[in-house]
Amino acid sequence: AIGTSTLIMAITATSGAIGYSLNGNINLIIAVIVGAGTILGGRVGAIYANRATEETLAKIVGIIFMVLGVAMIITQLIQ
């Protein structure tokens, strides 16, 4: 079930990316930066996820969500 779900998400994401690209709505520099960060974060995350306890991972995810939330609020207040 996980493999099928991942395949369907990949197909959906790829078709969306192609559509946006054909309309000229993709900033390639940002796409490369985000892609590199995703690859690096996935590798580092996999290493630490196997070493950390569930409680530690929950705290890390909570902190990341709080930081992202604050960043979103600040971005909206600045605009």
N, CA, C, O and CB atoms as a CASP TS submission, in Angstrom:
PFRMAT TS
TARGET T0000
AUTHOR 0000-0000-0000
METHOD Language model
MODEL 1
PARENT N/A
ATOM      1  N   ALA     1       0.822  -1.198   0.000  1.00  0.00           N
ATOM      2  CA  ALA     1       0.000   0.000   0.000  1.00  0.00           C
ATOM      3  C   ALA     1       0.864   1.259   0.000  1.00  0.00           C
ATOM      4  O   ALA     1       0.518   2.251  -0.642  1.00  0.00           O
ATOM      5  CB  ALA     1      -0.934   0.000   1.206  1.00  0.00           C
ATOM      6  N   ILE     2       1.984   1.221   0.716  1.00  0.00           N
ATOM      7  CA  ILE     2       2.846   2.399   0.773  1.00  0.00           C
ATOM      8  C   ILE     2       3.489   2.648  -0.588  1.00  0.00           C
ATOM      9  O   ILE     2       3.580   3.791  -1.035  1.00  0.00           O
ATOM     10  CB  ILE     2       3.930   2.230   1.857  1.00  0.00           C
ATOM     11  N   GLY     3       3.933   1.585  -1.241  1.00  0.00           N
ATOM     12  CA  GLY     3       4.554   1.725  -2.556  1.00  0.00           C
ATOM     13  C   GLY     3       3.583   2.271  -3.587  1.00  0.00           C
ATOM     14  O   GLY     3       3.947   3.133  -4.386  1.00  0.00           O
ATOM     15  N   THR     4       2.348   1.778  -3.576  1.00  0.00           N
ATOM     16  CA  THR     4       1.335   2.255  -4.508  1.00  0.00           C
ATOM     17  C   THR     4       1.020   3.719  -4.262  1.00  0.00           C
ATOM     18  O   THR     4       0.917   4.505  -5.203  1.00  0.00           O
ATOM     19  CB  THR     4       0.066   1.418  -4.393  1.00  0.00           C
ATOM     20  N   SER     5       0.870   4.082  -3.008  1.00  0.00           N
ATOM     21  CA  SER     5       0.594   5.473  -2.654  1.00  0.00           C
ATOM     22  C   SER     5       1.733   6.389  -3.092  1.00  0.00           C
ATOM     23  O   SER     5       1.491   7.473  -3.621  1.00  0.00           O
ATOM     24  CB  SER     5       0.365   5.603  -1.147  1.00  0.00           C
ATOM     25  N   THR     6       2.962   5.958  -2.876  1.00  0.00           N
ATOM     26  CA  THR     6       4.122   6.754  -3.276  1.00  0.00           C
ATOM     27  C   THR     6       4.170   6.915  -4.791  1.00  0.00           C
ATOM     28  O   THR     6       4.471   8.001  -5.287  1.00  0.00           O
ATOM     29  CB  THR     6       5.420   6.105  -2.771  1.00  0.00           C
ATOM     30  N   LEU     7       3.881   5.859  -5.523  1.00  0.00           N
ATOM     31  CA  LEU     7       3.867   5.930  -6.982  1.00  0.00           C
ATOM     32  C   LEU     7       2.812   6.918  -7.470  1.00  0.00           C
ATOM     33  O   LEU     7       3.085   7.722  -8.362  1.00  0.00           O
ATOM     34  CB  LEU     7       3.609   4.543  -7.582  1.00  0.00           C
ATOM     35  N   ILE     8       1.632   6.867  -6.905  1.00  0.00           N
ATOM     36  CA  ILE     8       0.562   7.778  -7.322  1.00  0.00           C
ATOM     37  C   ILE     8       0.922   9.222  -6.991  1.00  0.00           C
ATOM     38  O   ILE     8       0.654  10.122  -7.787  1.00  0.00           O
ATOM     39  CB  ILE     8      -0.766   7.395  -6.648  1.00  0.00           C
ATOM     40  N   MET     9       1.531   9.456  -5.816  1.00  0.00           N
ATOM     41  CA  MET     9       1.962  10.814  -5.468  1.00  0.00           C
ATOM     42  C   MET     9       3.033  11.304  -6.433  1.00  0.00           C
ATOM     43  O   MET     9       3.029  12.471  -6.826  1.00  0.00           O
ATOM     44  CB  MET     9       2.490  10.859  -4.025  1.00  0.00           C
ATOM     45  N   ALA    10       3.949  10.419  -6.816  1.00  0.00           N
ATOM     46  CA  ALA    10       5.011  10.808  -7.750  1.00  0.00           C
ATOM     47  C   ALA    10       4.431  11.172  -9.111  1.00  0.00           C
ATOM     48  O   ALA    10       4.862  12.147  -9.726  1.00  0.00           O
ATOM     49  CB  ALA    10       6.040   9.674  -7.900  1.00  0.00           C
ATOM     50  N   ILE    11       3.470  10.408  -9.581  1.00  0.00           N
ATOM     51  CA  ILE    11       2.828  10.703 -10.866  1.00  0.00           C
ATOM     52  C   ILE    11       2.094  12.040 -10.795  1.00  0.00           C
ATOM     53  O   ILE    11       2.200  12.856 -11.710  1.00  0.00           O
ATOM     54  CB  ILE    11       1.846   9.572 -11.259  1.00  0.00           C
ATOM     55  N   THR    12       1.361  12.264  -9.725  1.00  0.00           N
ATOM     56  CA  THR    12       0.635  13.520  -9.554  1.00  0.00           C
ATOM     57  C   THR    12       1.590  14.707  -9.484  1.00  0.00           C
ATOM     58  O   THR    12       1.364  15.729 -10.132  1.00  0.00           O
ATOM     59  CB  THR    12      -0.226  13.467  -8.294  1.00  0.00           C
ATOM     60  N   ALA    13       2.649  14.572  -8.703  1.00  0.00           N
ATOM     61  CA  ALA    13       3.622  15.663  -8.564  1.00  0.00           C
ATOM     62  C   ALA    13       4.322  15.940  -9.887  1.00  0.00           C
ATOM     63  O   ALA    13       4.545  17.097 -10.245  1.00  0.00           O
ATOM     64  CB  ALA    13       4.658  15.327  -7.482  1.00  0.00           C
ATOM     65  N   THR    14       4.670  14.885 -10.612  1.00  0.00           N
ATOM     66  CA  THR    14       5.351  15.061 -11.895  1.00  0.00           C
ATOM     67  C   THR    14       4.446  15.747 -12.906  1.00  0.00           C
ATOM     68  O   THR    14       4.885  16.654 -13.613  1.00  0.00           O
ATOM     69  CB  THR    14       5.819  13.712 -12.441  1.00  0.00           C
ATOM     70  N   SER    15       3.197  15.328 -12.984  1.00  0.00           N
ATOM     71  CA  SER    15       2.284  15.965 -13.934  1.00  0.00           C
ATOM     72  C   SER    15       2.036  17.423 -13.564  1.00  0.00           C
ATOM     73  O   SER    15       1.934  18.275 -14.446  1.00  0.00           O
ATOM     74  CB  SER    15       0.955  15.204 -13.990  1.00  0.00           C
ATOM     75  N   GLY    16       1.940  17.717 -12.285  1.00  0.00           N
ATOM     76  CA  GLY    16       1.781  19.110 -11.850  1.00  0.00           C
ATOM     77  C   GLY    16       2.999  19.942 -12.180  1.00  0.00           C
ATOM     78  O   GLY    16       2.872  21.078 -12.637  1.00  0.00           O
ATOM     79  N   ALA    17       4.187  19.386 -11.951  1.00  0.00           N
ATOM     80  CA  ALA    17       5.429  20.107 -12.256  1.00  0.00           C
ATOM     81  C   ALA    17       5.551  20.369 -13.750  1.00  0.00           C
ATOM     82  O   ALA    17       5.979  21.449 -14.158  1.00  0.00           O
ATOM     83  CB  ALA    17       6.649  19.314 -11.760  1.00  0.00           C
ATOM     84  N   ILE    18       5.180  19.397 -14.563  1.00  0.00           N
ATOM     85  CA  ILE    18       5.233  19.590 -16.016  1.00  0.00           C
ATOM     86  C   ILE    18       4.262  20.691 -16.437  1.00  0.00           C
ATOM     87  O   ILE    18       4.606  21.546 -17.254  1.00  0.00           O
ATOM     88  CB  ILE    18       4.902  18.270 -16.756  1.00  0.00           C
ATOM     89  N   GLY    19       3.057  20.671 -15.884  1.00  0.00           N
ATOM     90  CA  GLY    19       2.073  21.703 -16.207  1.00  0.00           C
ATOM     91  C   GLY    19       2.549  23.096 -15.836  1.00  0.00           C
ATOM     92  O   GLY    19       2.439  24.025 -16.636  1.00  0.00           O
ATOM     93  N   TYR    20       3.076  23.248 -14.633  1.00  0.00           N
ATOM     94  CA  TYR    20       3.599  24.547 -14.204  1.00  0.00           C
ATOM     95  C   TYR    20       4.784  24.966 -15.069  1.00  0.00           C
ATOM     96  O   TYR    20       4.917  26.139 -15.418  1.00  0.00           O
ATOM     97  CB  TYR    20       4.015  24.498 -12.724  1.00  0.00           C
ATOM     98  N   SER    21       5.637  24.015 -15.413  1.00  0.00           N
ATOM     99  CA  SER    21       6.816  24.322 -16.218  1.00  0.00           C
ATOM    100  C   SER    21       6.420  24.798 -17.613  1.00  0.00           C
ATOM    101  O   SER    21       6.996  25.755 -18.130  1.00  0.00           O
ATOM    102  CB  SER    21       7.726  23.094 -16.320  1.00  0.00           C
ATOM    103  N   LEU    22       5.449  24.141 -18.215  1.00  0.00           N
ATOM    104  CA  LEU    22       4.997  24.540 -19.549  1.00  0.00           C
ATOM    105  C   LEU    22       4.397  25.942 -19.546  1.00  0.00           C
ATOM    106  O   LEU    22       4.453  26.641 -20.557  1.00  0.00           O
ATOM    107  CB  LEU    22       3.975  23.541 -20.079  1.00  0.00           C
ATOM    108  N   ASN    23       3.828  26.354 -18.428  1.00  0.00           N
ATOM    109  CA  ASN    23       3.262  27.702 -18.310  1.00  0.00           C
ATOM    110  C   ASN    23       4.293  28.727 -17.846  1.00  0.00           C
ATOM    111  O   ASN    23       3.970  29.905 -17.697  1.00  0.00           O
ATOM    112  CB  ASN    23       2.089  27.691 -17.347  1.00  0.00           C
ATOM    113  N   GLY    24       5.523  28.290 -17.619  1.00  0.00           N
ATOM    114  CA  GLY    24       6.582  29.203 -17.202  1.00  0.00           C
ATOM    115  C   GLY    24       6.475  29.653 -15.758  1.00  0.00           C
ATOM    116  O   GLY    24       6.969  30.724 -15.406  1.00  0.00           O
ATOM    117  N   ASN    25       5.838  28.853 -14.919  1.00  0.00           N
ATOM    118  CA  ASN    25       5.608  29.239 -13.528  1.00  0.00           C
ATOM    119  C   ASN    25       6.621  28.662 -12.549  1.00  0.00           C
ATOM    120  O   ASN    25       6.393  28.698 -11.340  1.00  0.00           O
ATOM    121  CB  ASN    25       4.241  28.819 -13.117  1.00  0.00           C
ATOM    122  N   ILE    26       7.730  28.132 -13.042  1.00  0.00           N
ATOM    123  CA  ILE    26       8.714  27.528 -12.147  1.00  0.00           C
ATOM    124  C   ILE    26      10.010  28.331 -12.199  1.00  0.00           C
ATOM    125  O   ILE    26      10.562  28.571 -13.273  1.00  0.00           O
ATOM    126  CB  ILE    26       8.974  26.045 -12.527  1.00  0.00           C
ATOM    127  N   ASN    27      10.481  28.738 -11.033  1.00  0.00           N
ATOM    128  CA  ASN    27      11.770  29.404 -10.906  1.00  0.00           C
ATOM    129  C   ASN    27      12.813  28.301 -10.733  1.00  0.00           C
ATOM    130  O   ASN    27      12.875  27.663  -9.682  1.00  0.00           O
ATOM    131  CB  ASN    27      11.790  30.431  -9.695  1.00  0.00           C
ATOM    132  N   LEU    28      13.628  28.079 -11.757  1.00  0.00           N
ATOM    133  CA  LEU    28      14.556  26.950 -11.743  1.00  0.00           C
ATOM    134  C   LEU    28      15.596  27.048 -10.633  1.00  0.00           C
ATOM    135  O   LEU    28      16.000  26.028 -10.074  1.00  0.00           O
ATOM    136  CB  LEU    28      15.251  26.848 -13.071  1.00  0.00           C
ATOM    137  N   ILE    29      16.028  28.251 -10.310  1.00  0.00           N
ATOM    138  CA  ILE    29      17.016  28.405  -9.239  1.00  0.00           C
ATOM    139  C   ILE    29      16.428  27.934  -7.911  1.00  0.00           C
ATOM    140  O   ILE    29      17.063  27.181  -7.172  1.00  0.00           O
ATOM    141  CB  ILE    29      17.482  29.880  -9.130  1.00  0.00           C
ATOM    142  N   ILE    30      15.219  28.380  -7.619  1.00  0.00           N
ATOM    143  CA  ILE    30      14.550  27.958  -6.382  1.00  0.00           C
ATOM    144  C   ILE    30      14.296  26.452  -6.408  1.00  0.00           C
ATOM    145  O   ILE    30      14.464  25.779  -5.391  1.00  0.00           O
ATOM    146  CB  ILE    30      13.215  28.724  -6.190  1.00  0.00           C
ATOM    147  N   ALA    31      13.893  25.921  -7.559  1.00  0.00           N
ATOM    148  CA  ALA    31      13.622  24.486  -7.672  1.00  0.00           C
ATOM    149  C   ALA    31      14.877  23.661  -7.381  1.00  0.00           C
ATOM    150  O   ALA    31      14.800  22.632  -6.709  1.00  0.00           O
ATOM    151  CB  ALA    31      13.088  24.153  -9.072  1.00  0.00           C
ATOM    152  N   VAL    32      16.021  24.103  -7.879  1.00  0.00           N
ATOM    153  CA  VAL    32      17.272  23.381  -7.632  1.00  0.00           C
ATOM    154  C   VAL    32      17.650  23.453  -6.153  1.00  0.00           C
ATOM    155  O   VAL    32      18.075  22.456  -5.568  1.00  0.00           O
ATOM    156  CB  VAL    32      18.411  23.958  -8.503  1.00  0.00           C
ATOM    157  N   ILE    33      17.493  24.636  -5.549  1.00  0.00           N
ATOM    158  CA  ILE    33      17.818  24.793  -4.128  1.00  0.00           C
ATOM    159  C   ILE    33      16.918  23.909  -3.267  1.00  0.00           C
ATOM    160  O   ILE    33      17.392  23.219  -2.365  1.00  0.00           O
ATOM    161  CB  ILE    33      17.678  26.271  -3.700  1.00  0.00           C
ATOM    162  N   VAL    34      15.623  23.935  -3.551  1.00  0.00           N
ATOM    163  CA  VAL    34      14.677  23.117  -2.784  1.00  0.00           C
ATOM    164  C   VAL    34      14.958  21.628  -3.003  1.00  0.00           C
ATOM    165  O   VAL    34      14.914  20.843  -2.055  1.00  0.00           O
ATOM    166  CB  VAL    34      13.218  23.451  -3.185  1.00  0.00           C
ATOM    167  N   GLY    35      15.245  21.242  -4.236  1.00  0.00           N
ATOM    168  CA  GLY    35      15.552  19.844  -4.527  1.00  0.00           C
ATOM    169  C   GLY    35      16.788  19.364  -3.786  1.00  0.00           C
ATOM    170  O   GLY    35      16.798  18.270  -3.221  1.00  0.00           O
ATOM    171  N   ALA    36      17.834  20.188  -3.789  1.00  0.00           N
ATOM    172  CA  ALA    36      19.064  19.819  -3.083  1.00  0.00           C
ATOM    173  C   ALA    36      18.813  19.714  -1.580  1.00  0.00           C
ATOM    174  O   ALA    36      19.302  18.793  -0.927  1.00  0.00           O
ATOM    175  CB  ALA    36      20.178  20.847  -3.365  1.00  0.00           C
ATOM    176  N   GLY    37      18.055  20.653  -1.040  1.00  0.00           N
ATOM    177  CA  GLY    37      17.725  20.607   0.386  1.00  0.00           C
ATOM    178  C   GLY    37      16.898  19.387   0.743  1.00  0.00           C
ATOM    179  O   GLY    37      17.073  18.794   1.808  1.00  0.00           O
ATOM    180  N   THR    38      16.001  19.019  -0.150  1.00  0.00           N
ATOM    181  CA  THR    38      15.166  17.847   0.082  1.00  0.00           C
ATOM    182  C   THR    38      16.004  16.570   0.101  1.00  0.00           C
ATOM    183  O   THR    38      15.827  15.714   0.968  1.00  0.00           O
ATOM    184  CB  THR    38      14.080  17.749  -0.990  1.00  0.00           C
ATOM    185  N   ILE    39      16.904  16.454  -0.850  1.00  0.00           N
ATOM    186  CA  ILE    39      17.764  15.265  -0.905  1.00  0.00           C
ATOM    187  C   ILE    39      18.657  15.191   0.331  1.00  0.00           C
ATOM    188  O   ILE    39      18.755  14.145   0.972  1.00  0.00           O
ATOM    189  CB  ILE    39      18.628  15.277  -2.188  1.00  0.00           C
ATOM    190  N   LEU    40      19.303  16.299   0.660  1.00  0.00           N
ATOM    191  CA  LEU    40      20.183  16.329   1.825  1.00  0.00           C
ATOM    192  C   LEU    40      19.396  16.064   3.114  1.00  0.00           C
ATOM    193  O   LEU    40      19.822  15.275   3.957  1.00  0.00           O
ATOM    194  CB  LEU    40      20.907  17.684   1.913  1.00  0.00           C
ATOM    195  N   GLY    41      18.252  16.725   3.256  1.00  0.00           N
ATOM    196  CA  GLY    41      17.430  16.540   4.450  1.00  0.00           C
ATOM    197  C   GLY    41      16.910  15.121   4.590  1.00  0.00           C
ATOM    198  O   GLY    41      16.815  14.598   5.701  1.00  0.00           O
ATOM    199  N   GLY    42      16.574  14.499   3.474  1.00  0.00           N
ATOM    200  CA  GLY    42      16.109  13.116   3.510  1.00  0.00           C
ATOM    201  C   GLY    42      17.186  12.155   3.974  1.00  0.00           C
ATOM    202  O   GLY    42      16.926  11.238   4.753  1.00  0.00           O
ATOM    203  N   ARG    43      18.403  12.375   3.485  1.00  0.00           N
ATOM    204  CA  ARG    43      19.527  11.514   3.880  1.00  0.00           C
ATOM    205  C   ARG    43      19.862  11.693   5.360  1.00  0.00           C
ATOM    206  O   ARG    43      19.995  10.718   6.100  1.00  0.00           O
ATOM    207  CB  ARG    43      20.768  11.821   3.018  1.00  0.00           C
ATOM    208  N   VAL    44      19.997  12.951   5.779  1.00  0.00           N
ATOM    209  CA  VAL    44      20.333  13.234   7.184  1.00  0.00           C
ATOM    210  C   VAL    44      19.198  12.765   8.095  1.00  0.00           C
ATOM    211  O   VAL    44      19.445  12.176   9.147  1.00  0.00           O
ATOM    212  CB  VAL    44      20.603  14.754   7.394  1.00  0.00           C
ATOM    213  N   GLY    45      17.963  13.028   7.690  1.00  0.00           N
ATOM    214  CA  GLY    45      16.811  12.616   8.488  1.00  0.00           C
ATOM    215  C   GLY    45      16.730  11.111   8.668  1.00  0.00           C
ATOM    216  O   GLY    45      16.392  10.628   9.748  1.00  0.00           O
ATOM    217  N   ALA    46      17.040  10.367   7.614  1.00  0.00           N
ATOM    218  CA  ALA    46      17.003   8.905   7.709  1.00  0.00           C
ATOM    219  C   ALA    46      18.049   8.388   8.690  1.00  0.00           C
ATOM    220  O   ALA    46      17.797   7.442   9.437  1.00  0.00           O
ATOM    221  CB  ALA    46      17.224   8.274   6.328  1.00  0.00           C
ATOM    222  N   ILE    47      19.212   9.008   8.684  1.00  0.00           N
ATOM    223  CA  ILE    47      20.272   8.586   9.610  1.00  0.00           C
ATOM    224  C   ILE    47      19.853   8.847  11.055  1.00  0.00           C
ATOM    225  O   ILE    47      19.965   7.965  11.906  1.00  0.00           O
ATOM    226  CB  ILE    47      21.596   9.325   9.297  1.00  0.00           C
ATOM    227  N   TYR    48      19.370  10.061  11.329  1.00  0.00           N
ATOM    228  CA  TYR    48      19.016  10.417  12.703  1.00  0.00           C
ATOM    229  C   TYR    48      17.720   9.758  13.170  1.00  0.00           C
ATOM    230  O   TYR    48      17.554   9.507  14.364  1.00  0.00           O
ATOM    231  CB  TYR    48      18.891  11.916  12.827  1.00  0.00           C
ATOM    232  N   ALA    49      16.810   9.477  12.254  1.00  0.00           N
ATOM    233  CA  ALA    49      15.554   8.834  12.642  1.00  0.00           C
ATOM    234  C   ALA    49      15.804   7.436  13.187  1.00  0.00           C
ATOM    235  O   ALA    49      15.087   6.977  14.075  1.00  0.00           O
ATOM    236  CB  ALA    49      14.595   8.770  11.451  1.00  0.00           C
ATOM    237  N   ASN    50      16.800   6.770  12.669  1.00  0.00           N
ATOM    238  CA  ASN    50      17.122   5.425  13.153  1.00  0.00           C
ATOM    239  C   ASN    50      17.846   5.447  14.490  1.00  0.00           C
ATOM    240  O   ASN    50      17.849   4.443  15.203  1.00  0.00           O
ATOM    241  CB  ASN    50      17.967   4.696  12.134  1.00  0.00           C
ATOM    242  N   ARG    51      18.456   6.563  14.841  1.00  0.00           N
ATOM    243  CA  ARG    51      19.222   6.660  16.088  1.00  0.00           C
ATOM    244  C   ARG    51      18.425   7.284  17.226  1.00  0.00           C
ATOM    245  O   ARG    51      18.703   7.006  18.392  1.00  0.00           O
ATOM    246  CB  ARG    51      20.477   7.463  15.857  1.00  0.00           C
ATOM    247  N   ALA    52      17.457   8.110  16.916  1.00  0.00           N
ATOM    248  CA  ALA    52      16.741   8.871  17.941  1.00  0.00           C
ATOM    249  C   ALA    52      15.520   8.101  18.444  1.00  0.00           C
ATOM    250  O   ALA    52      14.993   7.220  17.765  1.00  0.00           O
ATOM    251  CB  ALA    52      16.311  10.240  17.389  1.00  0.00           C
ATOM    252  N   THR    53      15.087   8.460  19.652  1.00  0.00           N
ATOM    253  CA  THR    53      13.867   7.864  20.197  1.00  0.00           C
ATOM    254  C   THR    53      12.653   8.553  19.581  1.00  0.00           C
ATOM    255  O   THR    53      12.760   9.626  18.987  1.00  0.00           O
ATOM    256  CB  THR    53      13.835   7.976  21.751  1.00  0.00           C
ATOM    257  N   GLU    54      11.512   7.915  19.734  1.00  0.00           N
ATOM    258  CA  GLU    54      10.271   8.479  19.199  1.00  0.00           C
ATOM    259  C   GLU    54       9.966   9.830  19.841  1.00  0.00           C
ATOM    260  O   GLU    54       9.499  10.750  19.169  1.00  0.00           O
ATOM    261  CB  GLU    54       9.098   7.508  19.424  1.00  0.00           C
ATOM    262  N   GLU    55      10.228   9.947  21.132  1.00  0.00           N
ATOM    263  CA  GLU    55       9.977  11.201  21.848  1.00  0.00           C
ATOM    264  C   GLU    55      10.858  12.328  21.302  1.00  0.00           C
ATOM    265  O   GLU    55      10.387  13.450  21.113  1.00  0.00           O
ATOM    266  CB  GLU    55      10.227  11.017  23.360  1.00  0.00           C
ATOM    267  N   THR    56      12.118  12.033  21.053  1.00  0.00           N
ATOM    268  CA  THR    56      13.039  13.037  20.517  1.00  0.00           C
ATOM    269  C   THR    56      12.597  13.479  19.127  1.00  0.00           C
ATOM    270  O   THR    56      12.612  14.671  18.820  1.00  0.00           O
ATOM    271  CB  THR    56      14.475  12.484  20.468  1.00  0.00           C
ATOM    272  N   LEU    57      12.206  12.526  18.287  1.00  0.00           N
ATOM    273  CA  LEU    57      11.742  12.867  16.943  1.00  0.00           C
ATOM    274  C   LEU    57      10.492  13.736  16.994  1.00  0.00           C
ATOM    275  O   LEU    57      10.355  14.678  16.214  1.00  0.00           O
ATOM    276  CB  LEU    57      11.465  11.599  16.138  1.00  0.00           C
ATOM    277  N   ALA    58       9.578  13.420  17.914  1.00  0.00           N
ATOM    278  CA  ALA    58       8.362  14.223  18.057  1.00  0.00           C
ATOM    279  C   ALA    58       8.704  15.654  18.457  1.00  0.00           C
ATOM    280  O   ALA    58       8.095  16.601  17.958  1.00  0.00           O
ATOM    281  CB  ALA    58       7.419  13.595  19.095  1.00  0.00           C
ATOM    282  N   LYS    59       9.670  15.815  19.351  1.00  0.00           N
ATOM    283  CA  LYS    59      10.087  17.161  19.761  1.00  0.00           C
ATOM    284  C   LYS    59      10.713  17.923  18.598  1.00  0.00           C
ATOM    285  O   LYS    59      10.436  19.106  18.402  1.00  0.00           O
ATOM    286  CB  LYS    59      11.079  17.081  20.928  1.00  0.00           C
ATOM    287  N   ILE    60      11.551  17.246  17.834  1.00  0.00           N
ATOM    288  CA  ILE    60      12.202  17.893  16.690  1.00  0.00           C
ATOM    289  C   ILE    60      11.165  18.343  15.662  1.00  0.00           C
ATOM    290  O   ILE    60      11.226  19.468  15.166  1.00  0.00           O
ATOM    291  CB  ILE    60      13.219  16.936  16.034  1.00  0.00           C
ATOM    292  N   VAL    61      10.221  17.470  15.347  1.00  0.00           N
ATOM    293  CA  VAL    61       9.178  17.823  14.385  1.00  0.00           C
ATOM    294  C   VAL    61       8.338  18.982  14.915  1.00  0.00           C
ATOM    295  O   VAL    61       7.984  19.886  14.159  1.00  0.00           O
ATOM    296  CB  VAL    61       8.280  16.604  14.084  1.00  0.00           C
ATOM    297  N   GLY    62       8.019  18.962  16.201  1.00  0.00           N
ATOM    298  CA  GLY    62       7.263  20.056  16.805  1.00  0.00           C
ATOM    299  C   GLY    62       7.995  21.380  16.709  1.00  0.00           C
ATOM    300  O   GLY    62       7.390  22.407  16.399  1.00  0.00           O
ATOM    301  N   ILE    63       9.289  21.364  16.972  1.00  0.00           N
ATOM    302  CA  ILE    63      10.089  22.593  16.880  1.00  0.00           C
ATOM    303  C   ILE    63      10.123  23.099  15.442  1.00  0.00           C
ATOM    304  O   ILE    63       9.987  24.299  15.199  1.00  0.00           O
ATOM    305  CB  ILE    63      11.528  22.350  17.394  1.00  0.00           C
ATOM    306  N   ILE    64      10.302  22.192  14.496  1.00  0.00           N
ATOM    307  CA  ILE    64      10.328  22.593  13.086  1.00  0.00           C
ATOM    308  C   ILE    64       9.002  23.229  12.692  1.00  0.00           C
ATOM    309  O   ILE    64       8.987  24.260  12.020  1.00  0.00           O
ATOM    310  CB  ILE    64      10.629  21.381  12.179  1.00  0.00           C
ATOM    311  N   PHE    65       7.887  22.625  13.104  1.00  0.00           N
ATOM    312  CA  PHE    65       6.582  23.192  12.772  1.00  0.00           C
ATOM    313  C   PHE    65       6.377  24.560  13.412  1.00  0.00           C
ATOM    314  O   PHE    65       5.802  25.455  12.793  1.00  0.00           O
ATOM    315  CB  PHE    65       5.475  22.249  13.211  1.00  0.00           C
ATOM    316  N   MET    66       6.844  24.728  14.648  1.00  0.00           N
ATOM    317  CA  MET    66       6.713  26.035  15.299  1.00  0.00           C
ATOM    318  C   MET    66       7.532  27.091  14.571  1.00  0.00           C
ATOM    319  O   MET    66       7.056  28.206  14.355  1.00  0.00           O
ATOM    320  CB  MET    66       7.151  25.951  16.768  1.00  0.00           C
ATOM    321  N   VAL    67       8.754  26.752  14.195  1.00  0.00           N
ATOM    322  CA  VAL    67       9.602  27.707  13.471  1.00  0.00           C
ATOM    323  C   VAL    67       8.964  28.070  12.129  1.00  0.00           C
ATOM    324  O   VAL    67       8.939  29.241  11.751  1.00  0.00           O
ATOM    325  CB  VAL    67      11.023  27.122  13.251  1.00  0.00           C
ATOM    326  N   LEU    68       8.454  27.081  11.416  1.00  0.00           N
ATOM    327  CA  LEU    68       7.793  27.361  10.145  1.00  0.00           C
ATOM    328  C   LEU    68       6.546  28.219  10.337  1.00  0.00           C
ATOM    329  O   LEU    68       6.281  29.117   9.538  1.00  0.00           O
ATOM    330  CB  LEU    68       7.425  26.058   9.446  1.00  0.00           C
ATOM    331  N   GLY    69       5.786  27.951  11.383  1.00  0.00           N
ATOM    332  CA  GLY    69       4.602  28.757  11.669  1.00  0.00           C
ATOM    333  C   GLY    69       4.948  30.207  11.946  1.00  0.00           C
ATOM    334  O   GLY    69       4.295  31.114  11.432  1.00  0.00           O
ATOM    335  N   VAL    70       5.969  30.427  12.755  1.00  0.00           N
ATOM    336  CA  VAL    70       6.410  31.797  13.055  1.00  0.00           C
ATOM    337  C   VAL    70       6.897  32.474  11.777  1.00  0.00           C
ATOM    338  O   VAL    70       6.597  33.644  11.543  1.00  0.00           O
ATOM    339  CB  VAL    70       7.534  31.796  14.131  1.00  0.00           C
ATOM    340  N   ALA    71       7.645  31.747  10.951  1.00  0.00           N
ATOM    341  CA  ALA    71       8.132  32.315   9.690  1.00  0.00           C
ATOM    342  C   ALA    71       6.971  32.708   8.785  1.00  0.00           C
ATOM    343  O   ALA    71       7.023  33.750   8.131  1.00  0.00           O
ATOM    344  CB  ALA    71       9.048  31.314   8.966  1.00  0.00           C
ATOM    345  N   MET    72       5.927  31.890   8.739  1.00  0.00           N
ATOM    346  CA  MET    72       4.758  32.212   7.915  1.00  0.00           C
ATOM    347  C   MET    72       4.043  33.447   8.437  1.00  0.00           C
ATOM    348  O   MET    72       3.619  34.297   7.654  1.00  0.00           O
ATOM    349  CB  MET    72       3.791  31.027   7.873  1.00  0.00           C
ATOM    350  N   ILE    73       3.905  33.553   9.744  1.00  0.00           N
ATOM    351  CA  ILE    73       3.253  34.727  10.334  1.00  0.00           C
ATOM    352  C   ILE    73       4.054  35.982  10.037  1.00  0.00           C
ATOM    353  O   ILE    73       3.488  37.000   9.636  1.00  0.00           O
ATOM    354  CB  ILE    73       3.085  34.552  11.857  1.00  0.00           C
ATOM    355  N   ILE    74       5.358  35.922  10.227  1.00  0.00           N
ATOM    356  CA  ILE    74       6.209  37.090   9.959  1.00  0.00           C
ATOM    357  C   ILE    74       6.123  37.485   8.487  1.00  0.00           C
ATOM    358  O   ILE    74       6.041  38.670   8.165  1.00  0.00           O
ATOM    359  CB  ILE    74       7.678  36.796  10.348  1.00  0.00           C
ATOM    360  N   THR    75       6.141  36.497   7.597  1.00  0.00           N
ATOM    361  CA  THR    75       6.038  36.785   6.164  1.00  0.00           C
ATOM    362  C   THR    75       4.738  37.513   5.846  1.00  0.00           C
ATOM    363  O   THR    75       4.734  38.463   5.064  1.00  0.00           O
ATOM    364  CB  THR    75       6.127  35.489   5.348  1.00  0.00           C
ATOM    365  N   GLN    76       3.640  37.075   6.446  1.00  0.00           N
ATOM    366  CA  GLN    76       2.355  37.723   6.189  1.00  0.00           C
ATOM    367  C   GLN    76       2.292  39.124   6.783  1.00  0.00           C
ATOM    368  O   GLN    76       1.681  40.017   6.195  1.00  0.00           O
ATOM    369  CB  GLN    76       1.225  36.880   6.748  1.00  0.00           C
ATOM    370  N   LEU    77       2.911  39.327   7.930  1.00  0.00           N
ATOM    371  CA  LEU    77       2.900  40.653   8.550  1.00  0.00           C
ATOM    372  C   LEU    77       3.745  41.646   7.760  1.00  0.00           C
ATOM    373  O   LEU    77       3.423  42.832   7.705  1.00  0.00           O
ATOM    374  CB  LEU    77       3.406  40.568   9.989  1.00  0.00           C
ATOM    375  N   ILE    78       4.819  41.166   7.153  1.00  0.00           N
ATOM    376  CA  ILE    78       5.693  42.043   6.376  1.00  0.00           C
ATOM    377  C   ILE    78       5.012  42.487   5.087  1.00  0.00           C
ATOM    378  O   ILE    78       5.191  43.623   4.649  1.00  0.00           O
ATOM    379  CB  ILE    78       7.015  41.337   6.057  1.00  0.00           C
ATOM    380  N   GLN    79       4.241  41.604   4.486  1.00  0.00           N
ATOM    381  CA  GLN    79       3.597  41.940   3.207  1.00  0.00           C
ATOM    382  C   GLN    79       2.511  42.891   3.431  1.00  0.00           C
ATOM    383  O   GLN    79       1.843  43.300   2.482  1.00  0.00           O
ATOM    384  CB  GLN    79       3.067  40.723   2.504  1.00  0.00           C
TER
END
